[in-house]
């Protein structure tokens, strides 16, 4: 007798995606691993999404329907998880596409790697019409970072380097939620969740195959206001985990911030609140050296050896890797003496 198949519960929140919903749902229903339930959560849609969900629920018994009157992405996902019956929980968004073999590959991996609790896959990008070239470049940059392998020897650093997992590509053991809890109301709920997973020492992995197609499109998450709030939450969350989980005994009396843009300025404001008696000696930014930001001088990397501080906070996306490499060459130890918080 073969091993009993494990049920996969697929959580798909839906909000006003009638244009893409059928393609997303069909990509799940056509999976080669067919032992699953697809939980479609209508999250207060005002278009025809609910009608489409009802249609699928009537014709396929694997489709489970939930409908909420209010729009709250995090609560929609959590509601789906609460009613899920599967041993494995898969995430999926209502405008993306899963490769037909995605579930088969992920289930096989989790069945044979009992130490892994969270499993993602590599992904490709589908660019929606109307995206600017600048926006496309940002997605391409994130995609490039996201293709890098996961280092289980240091999960915090691996996750912190970039978007290792496209959240809708993940499959997890249901026990993960028992160990770390459900998603919290963050704009970057996925990163915050991954940090909790890392803090518990739970194994993570990623399949190198592209088994997921992410649709890049304009939306509320691309606005300046959203990005500002997101930056604030990311820095706040990373500072919390850095000083509670990684270096809880570290005393900060003076520090440098690498990056003199919006992220760097936001980091300064948060660090002033967290360490009111500490001093920011300077920002490091090769493109703005010689200027002043919030009464703090901006220096070049070459001037760094003249500064003796307790910690260096990296607050730049495009310059994060060069900054890390530079500091390592200067003999600084990551986490202990510097960390990327943006």
Secondary structure, DSSP 8 states (H G I E B T S, - for coil): -------EEEEEEESS-TTTHHHHHHHHHT-S---EEEEEEEES--SSHHHHHHHHHHH-TTEEEEEESS--HHHHHHHHHHH---SEEEE--TT-EE-TTHHHHHHHHHHH-TTEEEEEEEEEEEE-TT--HHHHHHHHHHHHHHTS---TTSHHHHHHTS----GGG-EEETHHHHHH-S--S-TTHHHHHHHHHHHTT-EEEEEEEEEEEEEE---GGGSHHHHHHHHHHHHHHHHHHIIIII-TT---SEEEEE--SHHHHHHHHHHHHH-TT-EEEEEE-TTTTT-EETTEEEE-GGGGGG---SEEEE--STTHHHHHHHHHHTT--BTTTEEE--
